[in-house]
Amino acid sequence: MYRKELYVFEQDKPRKAVVRNYAARDFDELIRIQAESFPPPFPSELWWNREQLTNHITLFPEGAICVEVEGVLAGSMTGLLVDFDPSQPDHSWEEITDNGYIRNHTPNGDTLYIVDICIRPSHRKLGLGQQMMQAMYELVVHHKLKRLLGGGRMPGYGRFADLWTPEEYVNRVVAGEVKDPVLTFLMRCGRTPLQVVADYLEDEESRNFATLMEWKNPFLPS
């Protein structure tokens, strides 16, 4: 199981943090963090429930990651293993994650797929997302997987949907002309855009689009 002790910084002040696997004792707080992190118009039925969380720690406990800051649970990230065919990349979040229940987890899969990431609003700007993403990269390397993959919401796209196609929007984010709260964050974490997918998730801000964001295992041949 995974546990890493480190410091994160609030401006110039170090704060002690722990990245670890979450457990049943964390469920109530994890659900509370989901509610804080994904307020309306994000559908509340997409917040974690106890059955989903139980599956996460039972079917693939290594992919159930959380972060504490000075004893306060501040965020989580969840993944499962899948076989991914780059020639057939289109899918929805519901299809590839089994609607968050991950009963389709494939122990011998070649790709670590990120189901979800959320950070408590009060603990943002501490670099917690990057630290959990790093833990997932380490999991990819440890298991000699081909890649880490996941669909990135495009919450900034709604403001430009009448002007640009989703692909044009992503190109402008990559060019630095527009900053997207999710895509830009994922790029800062080292992930790169692979393809825009339609009808990925019910998400008004993103117009139901998402961008598949990839991190390739640097220790394997391309």
Secondary structure, DSSP 8 states (H G I E B T S, - for coil): --EEEEEEEETTEEEEEEEEE--GGGHHHHHHHHHHHS-TTS-GGGS--HHHHHHHHHH-GGGEEEEEETTEEEEEEEEEEE---TTS----HHHHHTTTT-TT--TT-SEEEEEEEEE-GGGTTSSHHHHHHHHHHHHHHHTT-SEEEEEEE-TTGGGTTTTS-HHHHHHHHHTTSS--TTHHHHHHTT-EEEEEESS-S--TTTTT-EEEEEEE-TTS--
